[in-house]
């Protein structure tokens, strides 16, 4: 129960990796806020079934009014905000294509959610974390930008931007006792990826073979790192990016 008494917001927490993060945080004692544009009923019920406290909100991370309301509702319900997991992103719905076939609208949509959304959520929780004198912001990046993965350049660029944001923000708000770190997952067989495969079976096998650990990555492979960065064990770590991909991308 490393997070007993803490309050954690997970954006994009309705399903997939976000749901796994939310349930892991809850098992460690955190009261969890699930913020998503998707239906949060299933995730909320799963957390309640394991005995956790949860607040489910409809939140558009790309809209400043919505993210401010997210933070306010969390404070009204639980009195504080200790952890923010910036997980909401456009990924599984992307159709891979060469950069010259991408429309400006496709580019804008991904950057708006993946990068601007991360910025707006950090901005929304900052006043409360500053008031408390401490906080943990964990931004979800991706291993794709280490490799320059092809045919979804807007996604790769957005996740590289998340790392830049993480480093700059860590410099700015360390004085307030707030840590800002990033986690870069490898290609993970999440719920959304299983339902709508982005790559062929051969490509998925090739990813597994590129790793030191020759297997597929599962959502549960990421929970330990998330919990470490969310709890007091990582209090003197900030501005860092931890790659969790079984040893494929190394930096």
Secondary structure as GFF3:
##gff-version 3
##sequence-region A 1 251
A	DSSP	beta_strand	7	11	.	.	.	ID=ss1
A	DSSP	alpha_helix	16	27	.	.	.	ID=ss2
A	DSSP	beta_strand	31	36	.	.	.	ID=ss3
A	DSSP	alpha_helix	41	49	.	.	.	ID=ss4
A	DSSP	beta_strand	54	58	.	.	.	ID=ss5
A	DSSP	alpha_helix	64	78	.	.	.	ID=ss6
A	DSSP	beta_strand	83	86	.	.	.	ID=ss7
A	DSSP	three_ten_helix	99	101	.	.	.	ID=ss8
A	DSSP	alpha_helix	104	111	.	.	.	ID=ss9
A	DSSP	pi_helix	112	116	.	.	.	ID=ss10
A	DSSP	alpha_helix	117	132	.	.	.	ID=ss11
A	DSSP	beta_strand	135	140	.	.	.	ID=ss12
A	DSSP	alpha_helix	144	147	.	.	.	ID=ss13
A	DSSP	alpha_helix	153	173	.	.	.	ID=ss14
A	DSSP	three_ten_helix	174	176	.	.	.	ID=ss15
A	DSSP	beta_strand	178	185	.	.	.	ID=ss16
A	DSSP	alpha_helix	191	195	.	.	.	ID=ss17
A	DSSP	alpha_helix	201	209	.	.	.	ID=ss18
A	DSSP	alpha_helix	220	230	.	.	.	ID=ss19
A	DSSP	three_ten_helix	232	234	.	.	.	ID=ss20
A	DSSP	beta_strand	241	244	.	.	.	ID=ss21
###
